[in-house]
Amino acid sequence: MGLSFQRERAYLRPTWPAESGRQQMMMHLEIGVEDLTAALDHALACGATLTEFQPQDDVRVCLDPDGHPFCLWVE
């Protein structure tokens, strides 16, 4: 399993949650964790931000530094 990334000069930061007429997210990355609080603390220390809108109690939606949403959830 792996992830690949590339740069895009015409990149537009997606909105979360999605809004009609605005840039949508280009991927949906979910990361299963054992300890949600510890994983969130680690993500924030690495530069992620926690989104204001959180659709579920057992999942945390974060944004990477470029605005891509990703989810941390308890396995």
KOLROMI-910994 format. One line per 4 residues: number of its first residue (from 1); their letters; for each residue x, y, z of N, C-alpha, C. Coordinates in Angstrom, 3 decimals. Layout:
# residues N
NUM> A> X Y Z X Y Z X Y Z ~ ... .
This chain:
# residues 75
1> MGLS> 0.853 -1.163 0.000 0.000 0.000 0.000 0.903 1.232 0.000 ~ 0.503 2.240 -0.708 1.283 3.466 -0.745 0.455 4.635 -1.243 ~ 1.005 5.803 -1.095 0.381 7.037 -1.578 1.379 7.749 -2.471 ~ 0.900 8.347 -3.521 1.747 9.149 -4.403 1.162 10.550 -4.490 .
5> FQRE> 2.021 11.524 -4.636 1.592 12.915 -4.696 2.275 13.608 -5.858 ~ 1.628 14.625 -6.385 2.250 15.458 -7.398 1.743 16.880 -7.233 ~ 2.495 17.826 -7.716 2.118 19.233 -7.636 1.189 19.594 -8.786 ~ 0.314 20.549 -8.534 -0.610 21.035 -9.557 -0.596 22.563 -9.507 .
9> RAYL> -0.150 23.186 -10.572 -0.047 24.658 -10.595 -1.408 25.337 -10.493 ~ -2.446 24.691 -11.008 -3.788 25.280 -10.993 -4.590 24.836 -9.756 ~ -3.900 24.368 -8.718 -4.559 23.862 -7.516 -5.439 24.927 -6.864 ~ -6.636 24.532 -6.497 -7.548 25.367 -5.711 -7.872 24.609 -4.438 .
13> RPTW> -7.732 25.265 -3.317 -8.009 24.644 -2.023 -9.484 24.233 -1.959 ~ -9.774 22.970 -1.590 -11.168 22.539 -1.505 -11.868 23.136 -0.282 ~ -13.187 23.141 -0.315 -13.958 23.598 0.839 -14.455 22.387 1.618 ~ -14.555 22.541 2.920 -15.121 21.511 3.788 -16.033 22.196 4.792 .
17> PAES> -17.266 21.750 4.904 -17.879 20.733 4.049 -18.089 21.275 2.640 ~ -18.352 20.369 1.724 -18.496 20.738 0.316 -19.589 21.782 0.128 ~ -19.351 22.704 -0.785 -20.323 23.737 -1.128 -20.516 23.732 -2.637 ~ -21.729 23.855 -3.078 -22.032 23.894 -4.503 -21.295 25.061 -5.149 .
21> GRQQ> -20.675 24.795 -6.292 -19.978 25.841 -7.015 -18.568 26.118 -6.530 ~ -18.109 25.440 -5.482 -16.755 25.627 -4.935 -15.937 24.374 -5.204 ~ -14.627 24.489 -5.126 -13.736 23.350 -5.359 -14.064 22.212 -4.391 ~ -14.287 21.022 -4.947 -14.571 19.837 -4.140 -13.260 19.143 -3.780 .
25> MMMH> -13.291 18.303 -2.740 -12.083 17.557 -2.400 -11.768 16.560 -3.502 ~ -10.502 16.309 -3.698 -10.049 15.451 -4.785 -9.817 14.015 -4.349 ~ -9.845 13.778 -3.070 -9.616 12.446 -2.531 -10.349 12.330 -1.209 ~ -10.419 11.117 -0.723 -11.003 10.895 0.595 -10.089 9.924 1.323 .
29> LEIG> -9.263 10.449 2.205 -8.294 9.644 2.932 -8.807 9.425 4.349 ~ -8.943 8.172 4.727 -9.352 7.811 6.087 -8.220 7.035 6.738 ~ -7.871 7.421 7.949 -6.777 6.787 8.662 -7.333 6.176 9.942 ~ -7.287 4.849 10.038 -7.738 4.149 11.235 -6.690 4.243 12.324 .
33> VEDL> -7.115 4.586 13.532 -6.201 4.759 14.665 -6.754 4.030 15.887 ~ -5.883 3.725 16.823 -6.320 3.089 18.074 -6.758 4.122 19.102 ~ -6.071 5.263 19.128 -6.339 6.305 20.123 -6.604 7.608 19.368 ~ -7.862 7.999 19.295 -8.260 9.172 18.512 -7.625 10.454 19.039 .
37> TAAL> -7.583 10.621 20.343 -7.005 11.837 20.925 -5.522 11.947 20.621 ~ -4.792 10.848 20.791 -3.349 10.855 20.522 -3.081 11.086 19.038 ~ -3.868 10.454 18.168 -3.688 10.627 16.729 -3.976 12.064 16.306 ~ -5.019 12.649 16.880 -5.347 14.039 16.566 -4.231 14.964 17.032 .
41> DHAL> -3.734 14.753 18.245 -2.624 15.570 18.748 -1.412 15.475 17.825 ~ -1.116 14.264 17.347 0.020 14.065 16.443 -0.213 14.794 15.112 ~ -1.401 14.664 14.556 -1.718 15.334 13.292 -1.589 16.850 13.431 ~ -2.107 17.390 14.518 -2.026 18.840 14.742 -0.577 19.289 14.898 .
45> ACGA> 0.241 18.488 15.596 1.656 18.815 15.768 2.405 18.786 14.441 ~ 1.907 18.005 13.488 2.529 17.899 12.159 2.025 18.953 11.178 ~ 1.110 19.823 11.609 0.653 20.913 10.750 -0.784 20.837 10.293 ~ -1.507 19.793 10.676 -2.923 19.699 10.307 -3.743 20.680 11.140 .
49> TLTE> -4.941 20.963 10.670 -5.886 21.754 11.448 -7.180 20.955 11.568 ~ -7.842 21.114 12.683 -9.121 20.453 12.917 -10.217 21.310 12.305 ~ -11.113 20.686 11.518 -12.185 21.457 10.898 -13.259 21.792 11.931 ~ -13.955 22.878 11.692 -15.037 23.277 12.584 -16.200 22.284 12.496 .
53> FQPQ> -16.532 21.859 11.278 -17.632 20.920 11.073 -17.131 19.494 11.258 ~ -17.698 18.791 12.218 -17.368 17.404 12.518 -18.656 16.586 12.418 ~ -18.824 15.774 11.350 -20.096 15.096 11.114 -20.368 13.885 12.007 ~ -19.332 13.339 12.670 -19.526 12.156 13.494 -18.753 12.291 14.801 .
57> DDVR> -19.264 11.666 15.862 -18.616 11.743 17.165 -17.318 10.948 17.251 ~ -17.212 9.845 16.494 -16.045 8.966 16.603 -15.048 9.152 15.453 ~ -15.173 10.261 14.730 -14.280 10.586 13.612 -13.864 12.047 13.776 ~ -12.613 12.346 13.435 -12.153 13.733 13.427 -11.715 14.074 12.010 .
61> VCLD> -12.324 15.105 11.443 -11.955 15.578 10.115 -10.933 16.693 10.291 ~ -9.806 16.525 9.614 -8.722 17.501 9.665 -8.400 17.950 8.250 ~ -7.633 19.009 8.147 -7.124 19.484 6.864 -5.608 19.441 6.917 ~ -4.985 18.947 5.839 -3.530 19.023 5.772 -3.160 20.482 5.474 .
65> PDGH> -1.880 20.835 5.506 -1.504 22.240 5.289 -1.972 22.842 3.967 ~ -2.243 22.007 2.953 -2.745 22.518 1.680 -4.258 22.474 1.568 ~ -4.928 22.067 2.646 -6.385 22.097 2.671 -7.102 20.820 2.298 ~ -6.362 19.733 2.045 -7.018 18.465 1.735 -7.595 17.853 3.011 .
69> PFCL> -8.884 17.519 3.018 -9.467 16.893 4.206 -9.021 15.438 4.339 ~ -8.857 15.008 5.575 -8.633 13.602 5.874 -9.310 13.292 7.199 ~ -9.651 12.024 7.387 -10.382 11.610 8.582 -9.541 10.674 9.437 ~ -9.597 10.887 10.727 -9.038 9.957 11.701 -10.225 9.268 12.337 .
73> WVE> -10.198 7.938 12.406 -11.310 7.210 13.011 -10.766 6.039 13.825 ~ -11.505 5.658 14.833 -11.092 4.566 15.717 -11.384 3.241 15.048 ~ -10.341 2.406 14.921 -10.504 1.076 14.315 -11.215 0.140 15.258 .
